[in-house]
Structure formats: structure tokens, C-alpha cells
Amino acid sequence: MKYGSVAAGHKSTAKAAMDILKDGGNAFDAVVTAVFVSMTSEYCLTGACGGGRL
């Protein structure tokens, strides 16, 4: 990866997406990874019953 940028709500989500880009993945690969990681690290917002409900 020569150039790239990732924005996320949690450090682990951003790190996972950056790791994919550094390993040669494309933007789509990074987005899919970020979505799955966000479901565990930001579960109140992006989990199966997300939407900010506690």
C-alpha cells in the first residue's frame, strides 16, 4: 500500500482495516474487515441489535 486512509470509531477497527491494506488488500477487503471487527468492538452501535440501544 503506497497511499491509504482509514476512519473508524474504534482503534481496533481502524487497525484491522489498515492491516488488510498493508498486506495488499484492496479497499473493499478493508471495508468488509472493518465491518466485522466493528460488530465486536463497537457492538452497541453496529451489532445485530445495534442502533445505540443498551
QUICORFEN-V962185 format. One line per field, one symbol per residue. ss: DSSP state (A for helix, B for strand, O for the rest). A space follows every 10 residues. Layout:
BEGIN
ss = ???
END
This chain:
BEGIN
ss = OOOOOOOOOO AAAAAAAAAA AAOOOOAAAA AAAAAAAAAA AOAAAAOOOO OOOO
END
